[in-house]
Amino acid sequence: MDQWDKLINILNNLFSIIIFVTGNIIGAYLQRRHARELNEVTEKNRVKEAREKSLSEIEDELQNHLHSFCERKNIQYITFSANRIKGIISRFCVNHGISLDAINPSLIDFFITSSDGRFDTAALNIKSIKLKDDLRRLANQR
């Protein structure tokens, strides 16, 4: 009987070791999966924050452009400023995977209104708002 007790004790210890090792493997897997999911969420939030920051900077540039448009009424300066904004928006679209074809109609309307020499502040304001709205809509589709 003593040998049976030893055998049962050995099997019981072996079973405990198997359960312990299996638990550690499952725990490590779950911990790794959780870390990966957390990294994905963190990356999505980082991208979203970067996109929002870029959109805010573009909106500030559009506001500065509108202010300069009202104050300076200098066609060379206004055209330069509109070209600069066009470049900023193009980089934003490329960086965030937005098709330039999707934003071009609003961007072209904005650019034409900026540089046609009539200095129509109300029209430029409407074009700026449409451009901002289209950018936000396209950025949120990603």
C-alpha positions in Angstrom: 0.0 0.0 0.0 2.9 2.3 0.7 4.0 2.2 -2.9 0.5 3.1 -4.1 0.5 6.1 -1.8 3.8 7.2 -3.2 2.6 6.7 -6.8 -0.6 8.7 -6.1 1.5 11.4 -4.4 3.8 11.6 -7.4 0.9 11.7 -9.8 -0.8 14.3 -7.7 2.4 16.4 -7.7 2.8 15.9 -11.5 -0.8 17.0 -12.0 -0.3 20.1 -9.8 2.8 21.0 -11.8 0.9 20.6 -15.1 -1.9 22.7 -13.9 0.6 25.4 -12.6 2.5 25.5 -15.9 -0.7 25.5 -18.0 -2.1 28.4 -15.8 1.2 30.4 -16.3 1.0 29.8 -20.1 -2.6 30.9 -20.3 -1.9 33.9 -18.1 1.0 35.0 -20.2 -1.1 34.6 -23.4 -3.9 36.7 -21.9 -1.5 39.3 -20.6 0.1 39.6 -24.1 -3.2 39.8 -25.8 -4.4 42.5 -23.5 -1.1 44.4 -24.0 -1.6 44.2 -27.8 -5.2 45.4 -27.6 -4.1 48.2 -25.3 -1.4 49.2 -27.7 -3.9 49.2 -30.6 -6.3 51.5 -28.7 -3.4 53.8 -27.6 -2.2 54.0 -31.3 -5.7 54.8 -32.5 -6.0 57.5 -29.8 -2.6 58.9 -30.8 -3.6 59.1 -34.4 -6.9 60.7 -33.6 -5.2 63.3 -31.4 -2.7 64.1 -34.1 -5.5 64.4 -36.6 -7.4 66.7 -34.4 -4.3 68.8 -33.7 -3.7 69.1 -37.4 -7.3 70.0 -38.1 -7.1 72.7 -35.4 -3.9 74.1 -37.0 -5.6 74.2 -40.4 -8.6 76.0 -38.9 -6.3 78.5 -37.3 -4.5 79.1 -40.7 -7.9 79.6 -42.4 -8.9 82.1 -39.8 -5.6 84.0 -40.1 -6.0 83.9 -43.9 -9.5 85.4 -43.6 -8.2 88.1 -41.2 -5.4 88.9 -43.7 -7.9 88.9 -46.5 -10.0 91.5 -44.8 -7.1 93.7 -43.6 -4.5 93.7 -46.3 -6.3 93.4 -49.6 -3.0 92.6 -51.3 -3.6 90.0 -54.0 0.0 88.7 -54.0 0.0 88.2 -50.3 -3.5 86.6 -50.3 -2.5 84.3 -53.2 0.7 83.3 -51.4 -1.3 82.6 -48.2 -3.9 80.5 -50.1 -1.1 78.5 -51.8 0.4 77.9 -48.3 -3.0 76.7 -47.0 -3.4 74.4 -50.0 0.0 72.9 -49.3 -0.9 72.3 -45.6 -4.2 70.7 -46.5 -2.5 68.5 -49.2 0.0 67.3 -46.6 -2.8 66.6 -44.1 -4.7 64.6 -46.7 -1.6 62.5 -47.6 -0.6 62.0 -44.0 -4.1 60.8 -43.0 -5.0 58.8 -46.1 -7.6 61.2 -47.4 -8.1 61.3 -51.2 -7.1 64.6 -52.6 -9.9 64.2 -55.2 -12.4 64.3 -52.3 -11.2 67.6 -51.0 -10.3 69.3 -54.3 -13.7 70.8 -55.1 -13.8 72.7 -51.8 -10.1 73.6 -52.0 -10.4 74.9 -55.5 -13.5 77.0 -54.6 -11.5 78.4 -51.6 -8.5 79.2 -53.7 -10.5 80.8 -56.5 -12.4 83.0 -54.1 -9.2 83.9 -52.3 -7.3 85.0 -55.4 -10.0 86.4 -57.8 -9.3 90.0 -56.6 -12.8 90.9 -55.6 -12.0 90.6 -51.8 -15.5 89.2 -51.1 -15.2 88.5 -47.3 -18.6 86.8 -47.0 -17.9 84.4 -49.9 -14.5 83.6 -48.6 -15.9 82.9 -45.1 -18.5 80.5 -46.6 -15.8 78.7 -48.7 -13.6 78.5 -45.6 -16.4 76.9 -43.5 -17.2 74.5 -46.3 -13.5 73.5 -46.6 -13.3 73.0 -42.8 -16.5 70.9 -42.7 -15.4 68.8 -45.7 -11.9 68.2 -44.1 -13.5 67.1 -40.8 -16.0 64.9 -42.5 -13.3 63.2 -44.6 -11.0 62.9 -41.6 -13.7 61.2 -39.5 -14.4 58.7 -42.2 -11.0 57.2 -41.7 
